[in-house]
Amino acid sequence: MRATDPIIYNLEQALAEGACPVCHCLATATTRSLTNLLYEFVNDPLTRDRLRASGGFCRDHSWALQQMGDPLAHSIIYADLIGGFCAGLQELAASRNGRSSFPAEMEQPCPVCREESETQKRYVEGLLAAVHESNFREKYRKQGFLCRPHFRAVYSQARSNEVRSFLAEVQLERLSHLNSELKEFIRKSDYRYAGELPGTERDAWIRAVRFWVGASDLKINK
């Protein structure tokens, strides 16, 4: 994987966002995938077959898609899913063999979750390739900070002790600063210091959640 690879380019651009670059790239890719689904693939037979097989989208991706709007696309998707549910319910109600429960759903994962998993793998591998490039490494040293899930993934897949040491050094520096901000927030929450003006620590608690579990927000454009 060369420095001109689009994966590395996207990661490098994401460093300037001040958040986990893998989360940022993953959210961008997922938003693009959902947009393509709404505007190009709602009538695609293969897409419809996959949605039936998975029981539709997971909860998070269902609502992310809903926030993007497009009532017609949603009507097409859910008319198909609800029609299949009704057919199954009619069959179940008419069953004479005593069956009283639906067959297990989600025999296949949510198609967006599956795509996210594959995309995440590419970006984790891309970041490990990118840190061997001097320009990227310098930018990462200044701006890089991975969420805990993606740091664990990248760190555990690094084959070089030198790369692991570099990743740990940068991560510890960022986490030390974040932890200091959290403690400063706690200090200023004491009534004795309530008169002090808030600083960068005022949103540290949000950034702490983002670090611990990764970013949750897709880049929804309405």
GROMACS elastic network, one bead per residue, 0.5 to 0.9 nm:
[ bonds ]
;  ai    aj funct       b0    kb
    1     4     6  0.81909   500
    1     5     6  0.63218   500
    1     7     6  0.88537   500
    1     8     6  0.83246   500
    1   126     6  0.72819   500
    1   129     6  0.64083   500
    1   130     6  0.81388   500
    2     5     6  0.53691   500
    2     8     6  0.78812   500
    2   129     6  0.78111   500
    2   130     6  0.79288   500
    2   133     6  0.85842   500
    3     6     6  0.82560   500
    3     7     6  0.88344   500
    3     8     6  0.61084   500
    3     9     6  0.71688   500
    3   129     6  0.84107   500
    3   130     6  0.67029   500
    3   133     6  0.68044   500
    3   136     6  0.84066   500
    4     7     6  0.84701   500
    4     8     6  0.70051   500
    4     9     6  0.65904   500
    5     8     6  0.54614   500
    5     9     6  0.62712   500
    5    10     6  0.87486   500
    5   126     6  0.85778   500
    6    10     6  0.59631   500
    6    11     6  0.84781   500
    7    10     6  0.52397   500
    7    11     6  0.62882   500
    7    12     6  0.86726   500
    7    25     6  0.87311   500
    7   122     6  0.75971   500
    7   123     6  0.63636   500
    7   126     6  0.59320   500
    7   127     6  0.81761   500
    8    11     6  0.50643   500
    8    12     6  0.60975   500
    8    13     6  0.86228   500
    8   123     6  0.79467   500
    8   126     6  0.57711   500
    8   127     6  0.66849   500
    8   129     6  0.79412   500
    8   130     6  0.59376   500
    8   136     6  0.84580   500
    9    12     6  0.51221   500
    9    13     6  0.62545   500
    9    14     6  0.85964   500
   10    13     6  0.51532   500
   10    14     6  0.60906   500
   10    15     6  0.88178   500
   10    21     6  0.84732   500
   10    25     6  0.66900   500
   11    15     6  0.64270   500
   11    21     6  0.57064   500
   11    22     6  0.69266   500
   11    24     6  0.83556   500
   11    25     6  0.67456   500
   11   123     6  0.77181   500
   11   126     6  0.80365   500
   11   127     6  0.71103   500
   11   130     6  0.84712   500
   11   136     6  0.89500   500
   12    15     6  0.54157   500
   12    16     6  0.77164   500
   12    21     6  0.79166   500
   12   130     6  0.85747   500
   12   136     6  0.64866   500
   12   139     6  0.76761   500
   12   140     6  0.80225   500
   13    16     6  0.60777   500
   13    17     6  0.78248   500
   13    21     6  0.83572   500
   14    17     6  0.53986   500
   14    18     6  0.77988   500
   14    19     6  0.78686   500
   14    20     6  0.79861   500
   14    22     6  0.79970   500
   14    24     6  0.63362   500
   14    25     6  0.68353   500
   15    18     6  0.61146   500
   15    19     6  0.71318   500
   15    20     6  0.75702   500
   15    21     6  0.55910   500
   15    24     6  0.88695   500
   15   139     6  0.74797   500
   15   140     6  0.69424   500
   15   143     6  0.58498   500
   15   144     6  0.59598   500
   15   145     6  0.81791   500
   16    19     6  0.80787   500
   16    21     6  0.86115   500
   16   139     6  0.88700   500
   16   143     6  0.68031   500
   16   144     6  0.86120   500
   17    20     6  0.82237   500
   17    21     6  0.76493   500
   17    24     6  0.79542   500
   17   143     6  0.87552   500
   18    21     6  0.80256   500
   18   143     6  0.67518   500
   18   144     6  0.77059   500
   18   145     6  0.76869   500
   19    22     6  0.86973   500
   19    23     6  0.76641   500
   19    24     6  0.71304   500
   19   143     6  0.87363   500
   19   144     6  0.79183   500
   19   145     6  0.64761   500
   19   146     6  0.72058   500
   19   147     6  0.79395   500
   19   207     6  0.86238   500
   19   210     6  0.84253   500
   19   211     6  0.84787   500
   19   215     6  0.83592   500
   20    23     6  0.52968   500
   20    24     6  0.62893   500
   20    25     6  0.87981   500
   20   144     6  0.73497   500
   20   145     6  0.54576   500
   20   147     6  0.54686   500
   20   150     6  0.80726   500
   20   210     6  0.86305   500
   20   211     6  0.77969   500
   20   214     6  0.75933   500
   20   215     6  0.78395   500
   21    25     6  0.61131   500
   21    26     6  0.83979   500
   21   144     6  0.75284   500
   21   145     6  0.74877   500
   21   146     6  0.67482   500
   21   147     6  0.87439   500
   22    25     6  0.52120   500
   22    26     6  0.59357   500
   22    27     6  0.84730   500
   22   120     6  0.72050   500
   22   123     6  0.62588   500
   22   124     6  0.71503   500
   22   127     6  0.82250   500
   22   146     6  0.73106   500
   22   147     6  0.84038   500
   22   150     6  0.70179   500
   23    26     6  0.50706   500
   23    27     6  0.60331   500
   23    28     6  0.85565   500
   23   120     6  0.84452   500
   23   146     6  0.82162   500
   23   147     6  0.77542   500
   23   150     6  0.79292   500
   23   214     6  0.66102   500
   23   215     6  0.60049   500
   23   216     6  0.85614   500
   24    27     6  0.52511   500
   24    28     6  0.62554   500
   24    29     6  0.86970   500
   24   215     6  0.78186   500
   24   218     6  0.86151   500
   24   219     6  0.88721   500
   25    28     6  0.50910   500
   25    29     6  0.61458   500
   25    30     6  0.85620   500
   25   119     6  0.89378   500
   25   120     6  0.86136   500
   25   123     6  0.77934   500
   26    29     6  0.51308   500
   26    30     6  0.60606   500
   26    31     6  0.85283   500
   26   116     6  0.68689   500
   26   119     6  0.67588   500
   26   120     6  0.63876   500
   26   123     6  0.79840   500
   26   218     6  0.87398   500
   27    30     6  0.51034   500
   27    31     6  0.60555   500
   27    32     6  0.85304   500
   27   116     6  0.87269   500
   27   215     6  0.83724   500
   27   216     6  0.84781   500
   27   217     6  0.74058   500
   27   218     6  0.50371   500
   27   219     6  0.63769   500
   28    31     6  0.52435   500
   28    32     6  0.62476   500
   28    33     6  0.86684   500
   28   218     6  0.71093   500
   28   219     6  0.63432   500
   29    32     6  0.51149   500
   29    33     6  0.61721   500
   29    34     6  0.87231   500
   29   116     6  0.80441   500
   29   119     6  0.77616   500
   30    34     6  0.61626   500
   30    35     6  0.85191   500
   30   112     6  0.73121   500
   30   115     6  0.80057   500
   30   116     6  0.66449   500
   30   119     6  0.87442   500
   30   218     6  0.74577   500
   30   219     6  0.86755   500
   31    34     6  0.51525   500
   31    35     6  0.61106   500
   31    36     6  0.85860   500
   31    64     6  0.86965   500
   31    65     6  0.86369   500
   31   218     6  0.63225   500
   31   219     6  0.61914   500
   31   220     6  0.67582   500
   31   221     6  0.88311   500
   32    35     6  0.50781   500
   32    36     6  0.61577   500
   32    37     6  0.85998   500
   33    36     6  0.51452   500
   33    37     6  0.62060   500
   33    38     6  0.87890   500
   33   112     6  0.78326   500
   33   115     6  0.86629   500
   34    37     6  0.50036   500
   34    38     6  0.63040   500
   34    39     6  0.87403   500
   34    61     6  0.87159   500
   34    64     6  0.85906   500
   34    65     6  0.64981   500
   34    68     6  0.85609   500
   34   112     6  0.78544   500
   35    38     6  0.52497   500
   35    39     6  0.62565   500
   35    40     6  0.82625   500
   35    65     6  0.82374   500
   35    68     6  0.78840   500
   36    39     6  0.53235   500
   36    40     6  0.54554   500
   36    41     6  0.68106   500
   37    40     6  0.55084   500
   37    42     6  0.60078   500
   37    47     6  0.85732   500
   37    73     6  0.87472   500
   38    41     6  0.63771   500
   38    42     6  0.59293   500
   38    65     6  0.83275   500
   38    68     6  0.88756   500
   38    70     6  0.71839   500
   38    72     6  0.89754   500
   38    73     6  0.56849   500
   38    74     6  0.77721   500
   39    42     6  0.71537   500
   39    70     6  0.84937   500
   39    73     6  0.74253   500
   40    43     6  0.77057   500
   40    44     6  0.79643   500
   41    45     6  0.84672   500
   41    46     6  0.89179   500
   41    47     6  0.66505   500
   41    48     6  0.85289   500
   42    45     6  0.83862   500
   42    47     6  0.70648   500
   42    48     6  0.71359   500
   42    73     6  0.62122   500
   42    74     6  0.83189   500
   42    76     6  0.68298   500
   42    77     6  0.63647   500
   43    46     6  0.88240   500
   43    47     6  0.76399   500
   43    48     6  0.71327   500
   43    73     6  0.87229   500
   43    76     6  0.76398   500
   43    77     6  0.82346   500
   44    47     6  0.53143   500
   44    48     6  0.62895   500
   44    49     6  0.87409   500
   45    48     6  0.51104   500
   45    49     6  0.61357   500
   45    50     6  0.86809   500
   46    49     6  0.50509   500
   46    50     6  0.62625   500
   46    51     6  0.86947   500
   47    50     6  0.51654   500
   47    51     6  0.62753   500
   47    52     6  0.87443   500
   47   111     6  0.89309   500
   48    51     6  0.50861   500
   48    52     6  0.62543   500
   48    53     6  0.86170   500
   48    77     6  0.76099   500
   48    80     6  0.78754   500
   48    81     6  0.86371   500
   49    52     6  0.52110   500
   49    53     6  0.61756   500
   49    54     6  0.87075   500
   50    53     6  0.50437   500
   50    54     6  0.61915   500
   50    55     6  0.84763   500
   50    56     6  0.80916   500
   50   108     6  0.80243   500
   50   110     6  0.86880   500
   50   111     6  0.71345   500
   51    54     6  0.52060   500
   51    55     6  0.59038   500
   51    57     6  0.70822   500
   51    77     6  0.85477   500
   51    81     6  0.77785   500
   51   108     6  0.89361   500
   51   110     6  0.76575   500
   51   111     6  0.71839   500
   52    55     6  0.50717   500
   52    56     6  0.60589   500
   52    80     6  0.82535   500
   52    81     6  0.64103   500
   52    84     6  0.77185   500
   52   106     6  0.89818   500
   53    56     6  0.76340   500
   53   105     6  0.78356   500
   53   106     6  0.68635   500
   53   107     6  0.65372   500
   53   108     6  0.60786   500
   53   109     6  0.86222   500
   54    57     6  0.71562   500
   54    58     6  0.88065   500
   54   105     6  0.66409   500
   54   107     6  0.58356   500
   54   109     6  0.56443   500
   54   110     6  0.56954   500
   54   111     6  0.73288   500
   55    58     6  0.84425   500
   55    81     6  0.75689   500
   55   105     6  0.57469   500
   55   106     6  0.54142   500
   55   107     6  0.80287   500
   55   108     6  0.81391   500
   55   109     6  0.86612   500
   55   110     6  0.77801   500
   56    62     6  0.80329   500
   56    77     6  0.87141   500
   56    78     6  0.86208   500
   56    81     6  0.71457   500
   56   106     6  0.80522   500
   56   110     6  0.66042   500
   56   111     6  0.81268   500
   57    60     6  0.80094   500
   57    61     6  0.59734   500
   57    62     6  0.53617   500
   57   109     6  0.82991   500
   57   111     6  0.68057   500
   57   112     6  0.71514   500
   57   113     6  0.82952   500
   58    61     6  0.55311   500
   58    62     6  0.59368   500
   58    63     6  0.87442   500
   58   106     6  0.89489   500
   58   109     6  0.81994   500
   58   110     6  0.55455   500
   58   111     6  0.86549   500
   58   112     6  0.82736   500
   58   113     6  0.77614   500
   59    62     6  0.51606   500
   59    63     6  0.64241   500
   59    64     6  0.86304   500
   60    63     6  0.55247   500
   60    64     6  0.61550   500
   60    65     6  0.86433   500
   61    65     6  0.59395   500
   61    66     6  0.83949   500
   61   110     6  0.84001   500
   61   112     6  0.71041   500
   61   113     6  0.79996   500
   62    65     6  0.52626   500
   62    66     6  0.62346   500
   62    67     6  0.88375   500
   63    67     6  0.61680   500
   63    68     6  0.87531   500
   64    67     6  0.52667   500
   64    68     6  0.67945   500
   64   217     6  0.86407   500
   64   218     6  0.72773   500
   64   220     6  0.76506   500
   65    68     6  0.53041   500
   65    69     6  0.72012   500
   65    74     6  0.86524   500
   65   220     6  0.87079   500
   66    69     6  0.54691   500
   66    70     6  0.78857   500
   66    71     6  0.84536   500
   66    74     6  0.76276   500
   67    70     6  0.89185   500
   67   220     6  0.71989   500
   67   221     6  0.87494   500
   67   222     6  0.77123   500
   68   220     6  0.62249   500
   68   221     6  0.67412   500
   68   222     6  0.59994   500
   69    72     6  0.89261   500
   69    73     6  0.86475   500
   69    74     6  0.81460   500
   69   222     6  0.73615   500
   70    73     6  0.55858   500
   70    74     6  0.64753   500
   70    75     6  0.87480   500
   71    74     6  0.51224   500
   71    75     6  0.60074   500
   71    76     6  0.86648   500
   72    75     6  0.50163   500
   72    76     6  0.62762   500
   72    77     6  0.86971   500
   73    76     6  0.51773   500
   73    77     6  0.62633   500
   73    78     6  0.86717   500
   74    77     6  0.50746   500
   74    78     6  0.60035   500
   74    79     6  0.82294   500
   75    78     6  0.53454   500
   75    79     6  0.57368   500
   75    80     6  0.84347   500
   76    79     6  0.53418   500
   76    80     6  0.64219   500
   76    81     6  0.88306   500
   77    80     6  0.54991   500
   77    81     6  0.64139   500
   77    82     6  0.87201   500
   78    82     6  0.56586   500
   78    83     6  0.79667   500
   79    82     6  0.52878   500
   79    83     6  0.58088   500
   79    84     6  0.84965   500
   80    83     6  0.51433   500
   80    84     6  0.62891   500
   80    85     6  0.87290   500
   81    84     6  0.51953   500
   81    85     6  0.62686   500
   81    86     6  0.87448   500
   82    86     6  0.60922   500
   82    87     6  0.85324   500
   83    86     6  0.51786   500
   83    87     6  0.62562   500
   83    88     6  0.86846   500
   84    87     6  0.51083   500
   84    88     6  0.62460   500
   84    89     6  0.86150   500
   85    88     6  0.50978   500
   85    89     6  0.61143   500
   85    90     6  0.86452   500
   86    90     6  0.61038   500
   86    91     6  0.85230   500
   87    90     6  0.51993   500
   87    91     6  0.62376   500
   87    92     6  0.86055   500
   88    91     6  0.50857   500
   88    92     6  0.60843   500
   88    93     6  0.85732   500
   88   102     6  0.78575   500
   89    93     6  0.60186   500
   89    94     6  0.85113   500
   89   102     6  0.79264   500
   90    93     6  0.51197   500
   90    94     6  0.61538   500
   90    95     6  0.85511   500
   91    94     6  0.52122   500
   91    95     6  0.60969   500
   92    95     6  0.51217   500
   92    96     6  0.87606   500
   92    99     6  0.70045   500
   92   100     6  0.70714   500
   92   101     6  0.76589   500
   92   102     6  0.73616   500
   93    96     6  0.85497   500
   93    99     6  0.87384   500
   93   100     6  0.81261   500
   95    98     6  0.66456   500
   95    99     6  0.66158   500
   95   100     6  0.85554   500
   96    99     6  0.75603   500
   99   102     6  0.82707   500
  101   104     6  0.87186   500
  102   105     6  0.80654   500
  104   107     6  0.69059   500
  105   108     6  0.81164   500
  106   109     6  0.57400   500
  106   110     6  0.72614   500
  108   111     6  0.79308   500
  109   112     6  0.83097   500
  109   113     6  0.67550   500
  109   114     6  0.62760   500
  110   113     6  0.51578   500
  110   114     6  0.62438   500
  110   115     6  0.87125   500
  111   114     6  0.50663   500
  111   115     6  0.62227   500
  111   116     6  0.85721   500
  112   115     6  0.50446   500
  112   116     6  0.60163   500
  112   117     6  0.85515   500
  113   117     6  0.61560   500
  113   118     6  0.87485   500
  114   117     6  0.51768   500
  114   118     6  0.64958   500
  114   119     6  0.87268   500
  115   118     6  0.51861   500
  115   119     6  0.61225   500
  115   120     6  0.85122   500
  116   120     6  0.59071   500
  116   121     6  0.85246   500
  117   120     6  0.51401   500
  117   121     6  0.63286   500
  117   122     6  0.88642   500
  118   121     6  0.52125   500
  118   122     6  0.65406   500
  118   123     6  0.89606   500
  119   122     6  0.51603   500
  119   123     6  0.63819   500
  119   124     6  0.87085   500
  120   123     6  0.51458   500
  120   124     6  0.61005   500
  120   125     6  0.85419   500
  120   150     6  0.87451   500
  121   124     6  0.51982   500
  121   125     6  0.61936   500
  121   126     6  0.84259   500
  121   153     6  0.89408   500
  122   125     6  0.52042   500
  122   126     6  0.59429   500
  122   127     6  0.86363   500
  123   127     6  0.59957   500
  123   128     6  0.85305   500
  124   127     6  0.52474   500
  124   128     6  0.64264   500
  124   129     6  0.87636   500
  124   150     6  0.75210   500
  124   153     6  0.71117   500
  124   154     6  0.56842   500
  124   157     6  0.84543   500
  125   128     6  0.52049   500
  125   129     6  0.63300   500
  125   130     6  0.86249   500
  125   154     6  0.75921   500
  125   157     6  0.81868   500
  125   158     6  0.89547   500
  126   129     6  0.50609   500
  126   130     6  0.59701   500
  126   131     6  0.87796   500
  127   131     6  0.62877   500
  127   154     6  0.76625   500
  128   131     6  0.56401   500
  128   132     6  0.74074   500
  128   154     6  0.68711   500
  128   155     6  0.87397   500
  128   157     6  0.81670   500
  128   158     6  0.66408   500
  128   163     6  0.81066   500
  129   132     6  0.58122   500
  129   133     6  0.75900   500
  130   133     6  0.53684   500
  130   134     6  0.84936   500
  130   135     6  0.89388   500
  130   136     6  0.61767   500
  130   137     6  0.72249   500
  131   134     6  0.72190   500
  131   135     6  0.86403   500
  131   136     6  0.61163   500
  131   138     6  0.87083   500
  131   140     6  0.78410   500
  131   163     6  0.74989   500
  131   166     6  0.89012   500
  131   167     6  0.89153   500
  132   135     6  0.89450   500
  132   136     6  0.78435   500
  132   137     6  0.68636   500
  132   163     6  0.82123   500
  133   136     6  0.54798   500
  133   137     6  0.60198   500
  133   138     6  0.86754   500
  134   137     6  0.50570   500
  134   138     6  0.61709   500
  134   139     6  0.87274   500
  135   138     6  0.53128   500
  135   139     6  0.64446   500
  135   140     6  0.86427   500
  136   139     6  0.51581   500
  136   140     6  0.59851   500
  136   141     6  0.85169   500
  137   141     6  0.60549   500
  137   142     6  0.86995   500
  137   144     6  0.89283   500
  138   141     6  0.51328   500
  138   142     6  0.65160   500
  138   143     6  0.87068   500
  139   142     6  0.51976   500
  139   143     6  0.59182   500
  139   144     6  0.71205   500
  140   143     6  0.50775   500
  140   145     6  0.77760   500
  140   170     6  0.80776   500
  141   144     6  0.58318   500
  141   145     6  0.87734   500
  141   166     6  0.84759   500
  141   167     6  0.87115   500
  141   169     6  0.88521   500
  141   170     6  0.60389   500
  142   170     6  0.83381   500
  143   170     6  0.89566   500
  144   170     6  0.71466   500
  144   171     6  0.78572   500
  144   174     6  0.84306   500
  145   151     6  0.84112   500
  145   170     6  0.72764   500
  145   171     6  0.60319   500
  145   174     6  0.66682   500
  145   175     6  0.85859   500
  145   211     6  0.86455   500
  146   149     6  0.80779   500
  146   150     6  0.60588   500
  146   151     6  0.52844   500
  146   152     6  0.89620   500
  146   171     6  0.72355   500
  146   211     6  0.71647   500
  146   214     6  0.84679   500
  147   150     6  0.54985   500
  147   151     6  0.58916   500
  147   152     6  0.85324   500
  147   210     6  0.67530   500
  147   212     6  0.61202   500
  147   213     6  0.68058   500
  147   214     6  0.52104   500
  147   215     6  0.79335   500
  148   151     6  0.50370   500
  148   152     6  0.60694   500
  148   153     6  0.85879   500
  148   210     6  0.87039   500
  148   211     6  0.56233   500
  148   212     6  0.51648   500
  148   213     6  0.64766   500
  148   214     6  0.69308   500
  149   152     6  0.52884   500
  149   153     6  0.63432   500
  149   154     6  0.87958   500
  149   211     6  0.82634   500
  149   212     6  0.72548   500
  149   213     6  0.64221   500
  149   214     6  0.66743   500
  150   154     6  0.60414   500
  150   155     6  0.83343   500
  150   214     6  0.77288   500
  151   154     6  0.51429   500
  151   155     6  0.57873   500
  151   156     6  0.82595   500
  151   167     6  0.83220   500
  151   168     6  0.89946   500
  151   171     6  0.83101   500
  152   155     6  0.52178   500
  152   156     6  0.58891   500
  152   157     6  0.84731   500
  153   156     6  0.54378   500
  153   157     6  0.63147   500
  153   158     6  0.88022   500
  154   157     6  0.53220   500
  154   158     6  0.62423   500
  154   164     6  0.88446   500
  154   167     6  0.87137   500
  155   158     6  0.52988   500
  155   159     6  0.87302   500
  155   163     6  0.83849   500
  155   164     6  0.59925   500
  155   167     6  0.71550   500
  155   168     6  0.80782   500
  156   159     6  0.81881   500
  156   164     6  0.84389   500
  158   161     6  0.77314   500
  158   163     6  0.66328   500
  158   164     6  0.62420   500
  159   162     6  0.88510   500
  159   163     6  0.76600   500
  159   164     6  0.79210   500
  160   163     6  0.52113   500
  160   164     6  0.63393   500
  160   165     6  0.86317   500
  161   164     6  0.50722   500
  161   165     6  0.60819   500
  161   166     6  0.85762   500
  162   165     6  0.51050   500
  162   166     6  0.61993   500
  162   167     6  0.86910   500
  163   166     6  0.50271   500
  163   167     6  0.61456   500
  163   168     6  0.85155   500
  164   167     6  0.51462   500
  164   168     6  0.60491   500
  164   169     6  0.84851   500
  165   168     6  0.51362   500
  165   169     6  0.60220   500
  165   170     6  0.87017   500
  166   169     6  0.51524   500
  166   170     6  0.63640   500
  166   171     6  0.85793   500
  167   170     6  0.54064   500
  167   171     6  0.60738   500
  167   172     6  0.85352   500
  168   171     6  0.50559   500
  168   172     6  0.59013   500
  168   173     6  0.84528   500
  169   172     6  0.53503   500
  169   173     6  0.62720   500
  169   174     6  0.88349   500
  170   173     6  0.52354   500
  170   174     6  0.64009   500
  170   175     6  0.86801   500
  171   174     6  0.52651   500
  171   175     6  0.60708   500
  171   176     6  0.84774   500
  172   175     6  0.50274   500
  172   176     6  0.58733   500
  172   177     6  0.85449   500
  173   176     6  0.52466   500
  173   177     6  0.64757   500
  173   178     6  0.88104   500
  174   177     6  0.52520   500
  174   178     6  0.62560   500
  174   179     6  0.86525   500
  175   179     6  0.59414   500
  175   180     6  0.84197   500
  176   179     6  0.51669   500
  176   180     6  0.62066   500
  176   181     6  0.87317   500
  177   180     6  0.51064   500
  177   181     6  0.63456   500
  177   182     6  0.87898   500
  178   181     6  0.50875   500
  178   182     6  0.63047   500
  178   183     6  0.87386   500
  178   201     6  0.82117   500
  178   204     6  0.66657   500
  178   205     6  0.89761   500
  178   207     6  0.80544   500
  178   208     6  0.73644   500
  179   182     6  0.50220   500
  179   183     6  0.62613   500
  179   184     6  0.85589   500
  179   204     6  0.83739   500
  179   208     6  0.84186   500
  180   183     6  0.51290   500
  180   184     6  0.61346   500
  180   185     6  0.86302   500
  180   201     6  0.84358   500
  181   185     6  0.61393   500
  181   186     6  0.85975   500
  181   199     6  0.89178   500
  181   200     6  0.72988   500
  181   202     6  0.81743   500
  181   203     6  0.89437   500
  181   204     6  0.61396   500
  181   205     6  0.87028   500
  182   185     6  0.50381   500
  182   186     6  0.62824   500
  182   187     6  0.86531   500
  182   201     6  0.63469   500
  182   202     6  0.85343   500
  182   203     6  0.88753   500
  182   204     6  0.57861   500
  182   205     6  0.65424   500
  182   208     6  0.82359   500
  183   187     6  0.61251   500
  183   188     6  0.86698   500
  183   201     6  0.85339   500
  184   188     6  0.61758   500
  184   189     6  0.85196   500
  184   201     6  0.65420   500
  184   202     6  0.89727   500
  185   188     6  0.52547   500
  185   189     6  0.62151   500
  185   198     6  0.81378   500
  185   199     6  0.87525   500
  185   201     6  0.56210   500
  185   202     6  0.64691   500
  185   203     6  0.87948   500
  185   204     6  0.76949   500
  185   205     6  0.83990   500
  186   189     6  0.51062   500
  186   190     6  0.69485   500
  187   190     6  0.55476   500
  187   191     6  0.89551   500
  187   192     6  0.88864   500
  187   193     6  0.71603   500
  187   194     6  0.88693   500
  188   191     6  0.74812   500
  188   192     6  0.79003   500
  188   193     6  0.51256   500
  188   194     6  0.56599   500
  188   195     6  0.82149   500
  188   196     6  0.69366   500
  188   197     6  0.86347   500
  188   198     6  0.78518   500
  189   192     6  0.83381   500
  189   193     6  0.69899   500
  189   194     6  0.61589   500
  190   193     6  0.56589   500
  190   194     6  0.62125   500
  191   195     6  0.80934   500
  192   195     6  0.77421   500
  193   196     6  0.57356   500
  194   197     6  0.80178   500
  198   201     6  0.69754   500
  198   202     6  0.59543   500
  199   202     6  0.59529   500
  199   203     6  0.89105   500
  200   203     6  0.68388   500
  200   204     6  0.73161   500
  201   205     6  0.79288   500
  202   205     6  0.75371   500
  202   206     6  0.88607   500
  203   206     6  0.54034   500
  203   207     6  0.65320   500
  203   208     6  0.87180   500
  204   208     6  0.59720   500
  204   209     6  0.87127   500
  205   209     6  0.64685   500
  205   210     6  0.87311   500
  206   209     6  0.52720   500
  206   210     6  0.63096   500
  206   211     6  0.86730   500
  207   211     6  0.60611   500
  207   212     6  0.85637   500
  208   211     6  0.50708   500
  208   212     6  0.61561   500
  208   213     6  0.87868   500
  209   212     6  0.50888   500
  209   213     6  0.62201   500
  209   214     6  0.74778   500
  209   215     6  0.84107   500
  210   213     6  0.56837   500
  210   215     6  0.51803   500
  210   216     6  0.77291   500
  211   214     6  0.54802   500
  211   215     6  0.76427   500
  213   216     6  0.82971   500
  215   218     6  0.82667   500
  217   220     6  0.81374   500
